[in-house]
Amino acid sequence: MDLSVVVPIYNESANLEALHQELHQALEPTGLDYEVVFVDDGSRDDSFAILARLAGGEPRDVVVRLRKNFGQTAAMSAGFDHASGKVVVTMDGDLQNDPRDIPKLLAKLAEGYDIAAGWRHDRQDKWLTRKLPSKAANGLISLITQVKLHDYGCTLKAFKAEVIQNVRLYGELHRFIPAIASLMGVSIAEVKVNHRQVPAHLRHPAHPDLRPVGPGGLCGRVFPGPVLHLPQVLRRGAPVGQARVDPGGVAAFHRGAAHLHRPAGRDAGAHLLRVPSQTHICRARGDKPPPGPAGLIAHGALVAPRGLTLKLIYDLRLLTGQMHGMARYALELLRALLDQDPELQVGALVRKPEHAAMLPADKRVLAMACNLAPYGVASQLNLPKLLDGLRPEVYHCPFYAPPARFKGPMVFTVHDLIHLRFPADHGLKHRLFYLWVVSPAAKRAQVVFTPSQHSKKDLVELMGVPEEKIVVTPNAAGQAFRPPPAPAAPPPGLPESYVLGVGNPKPHKNLGALVEAHRRLRAKPPAGVAVPPLVVVGAGPGAADWARPSDQLVLIPTLDDAALAQAYGAARAVVVPSLYEGFGLPALEAMACGAPVVAADRASLPEVVGEAGLLSGPDADSLAQAMGRVLAEPELAQRLREAGLRRAARFSWAETARTTLKVYRRVAARFRV
């Protein structure tokens, strides 16, 4: 098949005869092997009946019917599913697009371009209410996406099939296929096309699902759900699943295996298609809905179990390429969520297209670059508009900068309240950010996640968040953090024997006290103990007044996960001296790698290490004494290694994901009511 033309239809009964005739008159002279895929988007008029009649006399017509009106993107996606041409052309069904322009688009593709986008250069619309807003929107979208087009709103476009196959559509993203496809390096050209004024007697009410929103150029409804993959199909003599529809017959289509049954006693045109996974589809003359399990509706239309798919917008604008703690949490949780819920559909908000490379390679994840920084006034002003347009079932911000003005189904994660607990170390702007953003968002959010009971206590005490709104979802060690093979060897560049500290130069991490404790321990070591050098990961030379490297102090600004796990596993001891942690992931990672852990008895650290770590006061003398014990007592060190492995195994991203998914479903159900 050379060419497929996909035409979404909604209440176009007055236009269809003329549209059908014009399309075939324009396409036949091309000499191409073509098909026209009409997608009836739940029309309430006679559109489907007219399309079925027209298809009865035209073998090149394909008619796809959705069970209800899902919007133009859903219809377009269903059409793409059933298009078999090497080139796919899209156009509106209201006669404003001229089918005679299709050969011009095809000629542009023949020049080597991947996408030919129509440009209604002489648009037949009112200037103030249509042209001016459209021009402003096109300019803004071009600026944000860096894909310069005069007319994003023109549906008349031509695509090479491989471009469409690699683009997943939600909401009203069909308008932005060129911008999305540009991430794959495709070439795009514009073609001036005709734009016609539809005669008054052929006009129909405006499509109800189109809502322009937000700075990212995203519109309308997001993630229409499994219905996109389960439309009804009318095609003369075409295979449907493992069955074949007789000429003039009506059947239902589902990706993958399906079985067509002809119930006894029914007339020859009555077909019931039973699809796996307890999904029933019924469309038959005089046929009654099939019996099915509770919660299914099957009455003359395609149905799926209620609550089958959860539509999540997951905010990853904090991704920058640097794997800090919040980014690590967000990505680990996302991977676990996808593992725990095979039906989960995720729209991942990223700031820049290149950040999408950090996302899990999963076809259920759609990256959406929105050009909004995670913090700042622009995000607070514009993100609520964008989310209102996307209309997620749940929006989750896994860091503490959610849109305070968003009134939809929002949850977010507060990892700690260090800025409020130690205000002198962070300045006025951080306190104002909590006052103007974090606190109002916590009041509007349905649930606030936090990783520890200690952080939950801080949320109640310092921000006044109701206790019943807070859900504790502990962190866990990532896949890289596992016991090393024996004998454990340090990463290149580290001494053979060492004590390890992991953190950053911020005062609450208390690494200065660790450096001083190590100096004192070397000055007065336990009898018979040679104190090894101290290695600090997370701070480079000069990062703080204590950060002066020597033969006894090795400073490493950063290590990737594999090298860090290797460093944990080979350490004589890992010391976490923090004055404050919302959770204390380095302690957990170290235990997961089989290292003996010394931790300060502050904040959430006792909660994380339990009895599997040696707790100490955060002052230099106490830390030195605890380190000395681990170095001088092999039995203690071995006991801590074994207990630490057992303790770390109790923390699981899978369990955290299951708890999170329960909250998602509860929040989504509340907003569906």
Secondary structure as GFF3:
##gff-version 3
##sequence-region A 1 673
A	DSSP	beta_strand	3	9	.	.	.	ID=ss1
A	DSSP	alpha_helix	16	27	.	.	.	ID=ss2
A	DSSP	three_ten_helix	28	30	.	.	.	ID=ss3
A	DSSP	beta_strand	34	40	.	.	.	ID=ss4
A	DSSP	alpha_helix	47	56	.	.	.	ID=ss5
A	DSSP	beta_strand	61	65	.	.	.	ID=ss6
A	DSSP	alpha_helix	72	82	.	.	.	ID=ss7
A	DSSP	beta_strand	87	90	.	.	.	ID=ss8
A	DSSP	three_ten_helix	99	101	.	.	.	ID=ss9
A	DSSP	alpha_helix	102	110	.	.	.	ID=ss10
A	DSSP	beta_strand	115	119	.	.	.	ID=ss11
A	DSSP	pi_helix	127	131	.	.	.	ID=ss12
A	DSSP	alpha_helix	132	145	.	.	.	ID=ss13
A	DSSP	beta_strand	157	160	.	.	.	ID=ss14
A	DSSP	alpha_helix	161	165	.	.	.	ID=ss15
A	DSSP	three_ten_helix	173	176	.	.	.	ID=ss16
A	DSSP	alpha_helix	177	182	.	.	.	ID=ss17
A	DSSP	beta_strand	188	192	.	.	.	ID=ss18
A	DSSP	three_ten_helix	200	202	.	.	.	ID=ss19
A	DSSP	three_ten_helix	226	229	.	.	.	ID=ss20
A	DSSP	beta_strand	232	234	.	.	.	ID=ss21
A	DSSP	beta_strand	239	240	.	.	.	ID=ss22
A	DSSP	beta_strand	243	244	.	.	.	ID=ss23
A	DSSP	beta_strand	251	252	.	.	.	ID=ss24
A	DSSP	beta_strand	259	261	.	.	.	ID=ss25
A	DSSP	beta_strand	271	275	.	.	.	ID=ss26
A	DSSP	beta_strand	279	283	.	.	.	ID=ss27
A	DSSP	beta_strand	311	315	.	.	.	ID=ss28
A	DSSP	alpha_helix	325	340	.	.	.	ID=ss29
A	DSSP	beta_strand	345	350	.	.	.	ID=ss30
A	DSSP	three_ten_helix	353	358	.	.	.	ID=ss31
A	DSSP	beta_strand	365	369	.	.	.	ID=ss32
A	DSSP	alpha_helix	377	390	.	.	.	ID=ss33
A	DSSP	beta_strand	394	397	.	.	.	ID=ss34
A	DSSP	beta_strand	410	413	.	.	.	ID=ss35
A	DSSP	alpha_helix	418	421	.	.	.	ID=ss36
A	DSSP	three_ten_helix	423	425	.	.	.	ID=ss37
A	DSSP	alpha_helix	428	433	.	.	.	ID=ss38
A	DSSP	pi_helix	434	438	.	.	.	ID=ss39
A	DSSP	alpha_helix	439	444	.	.	.	ID=ss40
A	DSSP	beta_strand	447	450	.	.	.	ID=ss41
A	DSSP	alpha_helix	453	463	.	.	.	ID=ss42
A	DSSP	three_ten_helix	467	469	.	.	.	ID=ss43
A	DSSP	beta_strand	470	472	.	.	.	ID=ss44
A	DSSP	beta_strand	499	502	.	.	.	ID=ss45
A	DSSP	three_ten_helix	507	509	.	.	.	ID=ss46
A	DSSP	alpha_helix	511	523	.	.	.	ID=ss47
A	DSSP	beta_strand	534	537	.	.	.	ID=ss48
A	DSSP	beta_strand	553	556	.	.	.	ID=ss49
A	DSSP	alpha_helix	561	570	.	.	.	ID=ss50
A	DSSP	beta_strand	573	576	.	.	.	ID=ss51
A	DSSP	alpha_helix	585	592	.	.	.	ID=ss52
A	DSSP	beta_strand	597	600	.	.	.	ID=ss53
A	DSSP	alpha_helix	605	609	.	.	.	ID=ss54
A	DSSP	three_ten_helix	610	612	.	.	.	ID=ss55
A	DSSP	beta_strand	614	616	.	.	.	ID=ss56
A	DSSP	alpha_helix	620	632	.	.	.	ID=ss57
A	DSSP	alpha_helix	634	649	.	.	.	ID=ss58
A	DSSP	alpha_helix	653	672	.	.	.	ID=ss59
###
